Amino acid sequence: MYSILLVEDDTRIASLLCGHLQKYGYHVQIAEKLNQIKEEFTAMKPDLVLLDINLPYFDGFYWCRQIRTISNVPIIFISARTDELNQVMAIEHGGDDYITKPFHLEVVLAKIKSVLRRTYGEYSPSISQESKVVEIGELYIYPDKYEAEWKNNRMSFSQKEFQLLSIFVKEHKKIVTRDELLEALWDEIDFVDDNTLTVNVNRLRKKLENAGLQEAITTIRGKGYKFEINRKDEQEC
């Protein structure tokens, strides 16, 4: 049974979502102290978070960043904000998906199933099934933690970032098209445009660069991307 932390200040919506998801076997806990979301998350240790953006005290973007400091658990935003800017901001702050209000309960259920499947089930990153630790040169990847290490610099990734890294590692030194990445990351339940993919690739690239792994992801104009750890990177201290 998967557990879900529901952060929603509209009691009617929260009750409706909670009741519907419980019917399908999910354990749902509605956040009670909306100024202590991180503490409630830590106490519960849920498998997934449903997070509203418009909240008292601090908005959902803030709480998403707070959760990301301690966990890579999937986070789905639910918000009345329908503009593309907020959807991009949700991804940039570490969210895995975005649902706009008003919504159909079946759509929410389908999105949850899809994210859980990609994170924990049959579509979870393939390298996690091959080895506890994956090595490429001096890059060490820890699938069970969604983390990697480059020359003693540790990196933590969101679920989508780690899936991208998994694909790049598997296709090391090969060109991976944008269509291949979209097909691998998002199934028929989700609609994600090219801009969303670009945001996630740029976030992954920035984390690698901040750890000292420069130019590992190269954009191949008109084709896609290539992931390669250059000999220069391997030899530098």
Buried (B, 14 or more C-beta within 10 A) or exposed (E): EBBBBBBBEBEEBBEBBBEBBEEEEBBBBBBEEBEBBBEBBEEBEBBBBBBBBEBEEEBBBBBBEBBBEEBBBBBBBBBEBEEEEBBBBBBBBBBBBBBBEEBEBEEBBBBBBBBBBBBBEEBBBBBBEEEEEBEBBBBBBBBEEBBBBBBEEEBBBBBBBBBBBBBBBBBBEEEBEBEBBBEBBBEEBBEBEEEBBEBBBEBBBEBBEEBBBEEBBBBEEEEBBBBBBBEEBEEEE
